[in-house]
Structure formats: C-alpha cells, structure tokens
Amino acid sequence: MKSLIIYDDEGNILIQKSGTYTIPQSVQLLEIEIPEGEMLKGMDTTVEPHVPVFISAPKTDAERLTEQERELADLQYTLMMGGVI
C-alpha cells in the first residue's frame, strides 16, 4: 500500500496518509511502499536521500490466539500419537 509520509528534519513522522491524498509542496516528504507485516518507525535523515526505517508490526490478538490454537492442536496430536489420550 502506498503511503505519503511527511516528516521533520529529525526524522519524526508528522503525517502518514494512505489511500487518496494530495502531495503538498515545500515540505520534506517521501512516498513509499510499506512492507506487509511492518510499520514505519521514522525517517533516517542522516543520509541523503532520507530513507524510511521499518520495524516489525506487533501481532494482533487474533494472530496470537490462532498461534496458541495451533500449538494446542499440535500438543493434542502428539499426546494422541503417544497413547496418552
């Protein structure tokens, strides 16, 4: 998903817009593609051109629950195969 990022000289993100937007004039900005599963942490202004800094997005509650359900199902299968249940 393309996003418009407007940031200051220290790399602090002021505005992040996705979808329909107008590109403003006379401000520092970068139009980037944010990778799936990641989120924008800030902008590295120590290099030219400035580059985005990404971090992994935290898992949602639904993702954590699905992971726990999968682990429980694996445990149940292991116990069944071992003759415990």
C-alpha positions as CSV (number, residue, x, y, z in Angstrom):
1,M,0.0,0.0,0.0
2,K,1.5,3.4,-1.0
3,S,1.6,6.0,1.8
4,L,2.5,9.6,1.9
5,I,4.9,10.4,4.8
6,I,5.6,13.9,6.0
7,Y,8.4,14.3,8.5
8,D,10.7,16.9,10.1
9,D,14.5,17.4,9.9
10,E,15.0,14.9,12.8
11,G,13.0,12.1,11.2
12,N,9.9,12.4,13.3
13,I,6.8,11.5,11.4
14,L,4.2,14.3,11.3
15,I,1.7,12.8,8.9
16,Q,1.2,9.4,7.4
17,K,-1.6,9.0,4.8
18,S,-2.8,6.1,2.7
19,G,-5.4,6.0,0.0
20,T,-6.3,9.2,-1.7
21,Y,-4.1,12.2,-0.9
22,T,-2.7,15.4,-2.4
23,I,1.1,15.8,-2.4
24,P,1.9,19.1,-0.6
25,Q,4.6,21.4,-1.9
26,S,7.7,22.8,0.0
27,V,7.8,20.1,2.7
28,Q,10.0,17.1,3.2
29,L,8.2,14.0,2.1
30,L,8.7,10.6,0.7
31,E,6.2,8.4,-1.0
32,I,7.0,4.8,0.0
33,E,5.6,1.2,-0.1
34,I,5.3,-0.1,3.5
35,P,6.0,-3.8,3.5
36,E,3.3,-6.2,4.8
37,G,3.8,-7.1,8.4
38,E,5.9,-4.0,9.1
39,M,5.3,-0.5,10.3
40,L,7.2,2.8,9.9
41,K,9.3,3.8,12.9
42,G,10.7,7.0,11.5
43,M,13.0,8.5,8.8
44,D,16.8,8.3,8.8
45,T,17.8,11.9,8.0
46,T,21.5,11.3,8.5
47,V,21.8,10.1,4.9
48,E,20.8,11.6,1.5
49,P,18.3,10.8,0.2
50,H,16.5,10.2,3.5
51,V,15.4,6.6,4.0
52,P,12.5,5.1,5.9
53,V,13.2,2.9,9.0
54,F,10.8,0.0,9.4
55,I,10.1,-2.3,12.4
56,S,8.0,-5.5,12.6
57,A,4.4,-4.8,13.4
58,P,3.2,-6.4,16.6
59,K,0.9,-9.4,16.3
60,T,-2.8,-8.8,16.7
61,D,-4.8,-10.6,19.4
62,A,-6.4,-12.7,16.7
63,E,-2.9,-13.7,15.4
64,R,-1.8,-14.7,18.9
65,L,-4.9,-16.7,19.5
66,T,-4.6,-18.6,16.2
67,E,-1.0,-19.3,17.1
68,Q,-2.0,-20.7,20.5
69,E,-4.7,-22.8,19.0
70,R,-2.2,-24.3,16.6
71,E,0.2,-25.1,19.4
72,L,-2.6,-26.8,21.4
73,A,-3.7,-28.8,18.4
74,D,-0.1,-29.9,17.9
75,L,0.2,-30.9,21.5
76,Q,-3.1,-32.8,21.4
77,Y,-1.9,-34.7,18.3
78,T,1.4,-35.6,19.9
79,L,-0.3,-36.9,23.1
80,M,-2.8,-39.0,21.0
81,M,0.1,-40.5,18.9
82,G,2.0,-41.3,22.1
83,G,-1.1,-43.1,23.5
84,V,-1.5,-40.7,26.4
85,I,-5.1,-39.8,25.4
